[in-house]
Amino acid sequence: MIRPNYEDSITNLACSIRRYFELDYKHNTIKEVDEVLDRIKPKNVVVILYDGMGFNILNRNLDKDSFLLKNCIRDYSSVVPCTTTASTTSMLSGMNPCEHGWLGWDLYIKPEDIIVTMFTNKLKDTSIEARDYNVVRKYYDYNTITDDINNQGKYRSSILFPFGVGAYSNIKDMNNRILSECNKNGKKYIYAYYEDPDAIMHEMGTDHIKVNKVINQINKSTEELCSKLGKDTVVIVTADHGHLNSSSILLSDYEDFYNTLDGDVWVEGRMCSFKVKKGKHVLFKRLFKEYFGNDFILKSKKEIIDEKLFGIGEEHNLFRESLGDYFGLAISDKFFKYSIYSTDLKSMHAGFTEDEMRIPLIIISK
C-alpha cells in the first residue's frame, strides 16, 4: 500500500505557487520549486497538468533523453484518493482533500441525502440533475489560486480548460494561449489542464499505442512551447495521478455481501465507501475479507480519519459526514461496481499502487 505524503504532494506544489504570489498558504512548500522561483524571479509561472500522466506511465512511454524526462526533477505524491476530483482541486486551491471536501468522483452530500457526481451535478450513475441548482457548489465551493491572485490585485492569473466558457480546442490552441498570456505585461500565474492521457487510458488501457502517441505528442508540444518562451518564464509540468489497467468486481454478484449494504457506494471504485445496515457490521467485515481481502484493505471511518488519509488541515464542515462506515482501499488491479449501471473502464486510478500514486515534478526554465 503506497500512502500519500502530505509533506511532498501536489498540494505542496500549489502552496509554492501561493507563496511566490504572496498569498497565504496552509502547508509546506516544495523546496526545488521555491529555489527556482526565488532564483529566477520569473514574470510568468505556468503550471500544465496532464490528467493521468503518472511518473511510471511517463517513464514507460518516453525515451530517457526526451524533453520531459530530461527536465523531470523527481517524482512526488498525489493525494488520496489519487483521482482528478480530489487532486486537481488540491492543485487549484492549495488545500488537502479533507479541507476542500472534493473527495472523489461521487460524493454523499449529507444535507441533501444524495450521492452526486461532483463534476456534473448528476445523481450517481444517472443523467438526472441532482437538483435544479449546482448542489456541489452550494456545499463545497472554494476559491482557486487564480481567484485569490486576481482578488489580491497585485498580479494577474488565468485558467485554461478544454471545457466551459472560453475553452481551448486542442493542445496546440492551449499552448498558443499560454504563449499569448506570457507575452502580456506584468507578473502572472497561468494554470492549464489537459484531459489526456487519462481519457484515452480509461478507454483503451495503459498499454495501447494511442497512449504512447499522445504522451509523445505532449512531450513534443511542450518542448516547442518552451522554445518560444523567454527567460522570464518558468514552466512546471505535472499530473494529478497515474493509472493502472484494472478489472471490475460487480458487488451485486455477491448477494450475501450486497445485502449488508445500506444503499449505494461512493467516492471511487478503487477507494470505495460503504454504508452498512445496522446489525450487519460483523457479517460485512467477515464477507469483505473472505471475498475481497486479497485485493483491498478494509478500513473503518475512524481509521481513515485517524490515519489522515485525506490529508492534514482544518476539515471541511461536511468532511466527516461525507464518509461511509468503511472504505475498501485497492492494492491490486480490481475496482468495485455497485451495479450493472456503474462505470466500467479498462484502466483506473484512486487506488494505492505506485503506478497510481506517484506523479512527475517537471520544471523547465532557461
N, C-alpha and C positions, 0 to 999 in steps of 0.2 A: 504494500500500500504506500504510494507516494503521497506524502502530505504536502499541503501548501506551506510556503514560507512567507509569512506576512511581514517580515523584515526585508524581503527582497522579491517583491512581486510587481505585477502591473499597476497595482495601487500606488506603490512607491515611485514608479516612473511618473505617474500623474502628479504625485507630490513634488517631484523635482521640477516639473513644469510650473506648478503653482509657486514654488519657491522663486524661480527665475523671474516670474512676472509679478513678484512682490505681493502675492496673495497668502492668506493663512493656509497652513496645511497641518493635518492631524497625525501624520505618520512619518516614519523615516523616509529620507530621500535616497536615491541611488548614487553612490559615490562617483562612478565613472561618468554618469550624465552630468552631475554637478560640476565635475572638473572640466569637462569640455565646454559647458556653457559659461563657466566663470573665466576660463582662459580666452575663449574666442569672443565672448560677449556679442553673440550674433544679433543682427536686426531681425532675422526670421528664424523661428523654430517651427519645424514641420514634423509632425508625427503621422506616419502612414501605418494603419493597422490592416493587415491582410487576414481575413477571417479564416481560422483553421490552420494557418501556416506554422504549425508547431516546429520546434527545434529539430526533432528527429525526421519529420516529413521534409523539411528543408534540406537536411544533410543527405537524405536518400535520393533526392531529385536533382541536386546541383553538383557540379564538379567543385573540388576543393579550392580551385583558383577562380571561381565565379565571383562576380562583384559583391553579391550579398554576403557570401561566406567569408570573403576576404575582409569585409568590414564588420563581421559579427564579433562582438566583444566576448560574448559568452551566452549561455542560457540562463534563464531565471524562471520564476514561478508564476503560474496563473493563480486564480483564486478558486474557491470552492463554492459551487461546482464550477469546473472549468468549462464554461459554456458562454455563448455570446451574451445572453441576457445579463448574467452576473458580471462577467469580465469587462465587456465594453462599457457598462455603466460605471464600473470602478475606474476605468481609464478616462471616461468623460468627466468624472467628478472628483477623484482623489479619495473616495470613501470605499471601505470594505463592504462586502455583501450584507453583513449584519447591520451596517449603518444605513445603506440606501434601500435595502429591503427587496431589491430585484433579484431574487434567489435563483430563478430558473425559468424555463420556457413557460411552464404552467404554475400558477400560484393560488393557494387557497386564501381568499380575502374574507377574513372573519366578519367584518361589519355587514357584508352582503351575503355571507354564507354560500359563496360560489367559488368554483375553480375557473380561473381566467387565463387565457394565453396572453402573456404580458405585452408582446409587441403588436398584437392585432385587436385587442379588446373583445375577443370572441370567447364564448364558453368553450372549455376544453374539448378538443376533438370534434368541433362542430363549426358551421359557418354562421352561427347565431350570435348576433351582437349581445354582449354581456348586459349592457344597459344602453340607453339612448344617449349616454354621455360617456366620456372616457373614464371608466371606473378606476383604471390603474393610475392615471394621473391625479385623480381625486385623492387617493390614499398614499401614493408613492411618488409624488412629484419631487423634483430636486433641481438644483442649479448645476449647470455644466461649468467647466473651467472657462469656456468661451463666454458664457453668461457673466461670470464673475469678472473676467478681464474687461469686457465691454461696459459693465456697470461701474467698474472702478474708474474708467475714463482716461487713464494714462496711456494705455496701449490698445491695440485692436486684436480681434480674434475672429476666425470664421471656421465653419464646419462644412465638409463636403461629404455628401451621401449619394448613393445611386438611386435613391427613392425620396419621395416627398417634394416639397416646393424647392425649385432650383436644383433638381437632381442632375448629376452629370450622366452622360450617356454610355461611356466606356472608359477603359483605363487611360487611353490617350487623352480624352477630354478631361479626366480627373487631373492628369499631370499638367495639362495646359493651364488649367485653372490654378493649380498650385503655383506654377511659374508666374502667371499673371499677378497673383496675390503677392508673391515675393518681390516683384518689381515695383510695387507701390511703396510710397514713403512710409516711414515710421516702423517702430518695433512692433512685432506681431507674432501671434501663435496661430498655426493652421493645423487642424486635425482632419485627416481624410480616412474614410473607412471604405474598404473594398470587400465584396462578398465572396470572392473566390480566394483560395481553392476549396473553401468549405462547401459551397453549393455543389460543386462537381463531385467531391468525395462522398457526400451524402448519397448522391445518385449512383455513382459508378464504383465506389470503393477507393481506397488509398493508392492502389497499385495500378490503376488504369492509365493508359498512355495519355489521356486528356489531362490528367493531374500533372504529369511531368511537363506537358506542353505549357500549361497555364503558369506553373511555377517558373519555368524558364522564360516565359514572356514577362512575368513580374520582374525577374532578375534583369532582363534586358531593358525594359522600360524604366526601371528605377535608375539604372546606370545612365541612360540617355537623359533623364530628368536632371540628375545631379551634375552632369557635364555642362548643363546650361545655367546652373545656379552659381552665384558668386561666393566669395569667401565670407560674406556676411550672413550665410545661411547654414544651419545645422539641420540635417535630416535624420530622424530616428525611425527605423522600420521595426515593427514588432507584430505579434499576433495575440489573439485573445485566448487561444487554446490550441491543442493539437487534435489528432484524430486516430481512431482505431477501427479496423474492419470488425464488424460486430454482427451478432445474430440474436434474434428476439426470443424471449420467453413469454408466452401468452398466459397470463395469470388465470384467465377463465378456463383454461385446460386443467387446472389443479383445483377441482371443485371443493374439496375439504378446506384447502387453504383460502381459496376465494371467498368462502362463506364466513371466514373470520373477519373479513374486511368490512368496515363501516363506510361504504361508498368508494368512489374513485380514488386513484393515486395521483400524485402531482410532483412537482419540481422537475425532475428529469428521469428518463428511463434508466440511466446509469447512476443516478443518485435519487432513488425513489422514496417518496414519503408516503407512509401508510397510516391510516387511522383505523384502529381496531375496535371491534364491538366489545362492549362491557362483558366481562366474564370469559373472554376468548383470548386473553393475552398469553397465557401459558401455552395453549394449543398453537397460537400463531407462531410463537418463538420456536416451538418444537418442530413444527412443519416447515418453517423457513429454513432452519438448519438442515433438516432432512432433504428438502428438495433443492435448496439454492446455496447451501453452505460452502460449496467448492468455488462458487463464482462471485459471491457477495459477502461482505462483512456487515452484520446487523448491529446497528447502534440505536440506543434509545434517544428520545428527545433530550433527556438530561445529559447523556454522554456527548451528544452533538454540541450542546451549549457549553458544557464544562471543558471540552477539548478545543473550543473556539474554532471549529472547522470553518465557520462562516466569517472568521476574522475577528480582529480586536477593535475596540472603539465603542462609542456610545450607540447602543442598539436603537434601531428604528422602533417607534412605539408599537408597531404591529408585528415586529420580527418574531417573537415567541408564539404569537397567536397564529402565525402562518405555518408553523411546523406541525407535522403529524406526530403520532406516538412513537414511531420508529422510522429509521432510514435504512435502505439497502444500498451499500456502497460497492460499486462494481470493481473487482480486481482481476477479472478475466475479460473475455470478449462479449459477454452477454449484456442484454438490456431488457427491462420489463415493459410489456404492453398490457394494459388493463383489459382491453377487449379487441375485437377484430376491427374496430373503428380507430384504434390508436395508430400513430405513425410507425411505419416500418422502413428503415433505411439501411443501406449497405455498410455505411461507416458512421460511427457515432463518437460522442465525446461526453464529458461530465463525469467520467469515471476516475479511478485513482491509479492509473498506469503512467509510466514515464512518457509514453507517446502522447498522452493527452495533457499532462500537467506541465511539461517543460516547454517554454516558448523562447524565441530568439531575441536578443538585445543587439540590434544593429545600429551603429552610429556612423554617419557619413559627414565628414567635414573636410574642407580644403585648408 
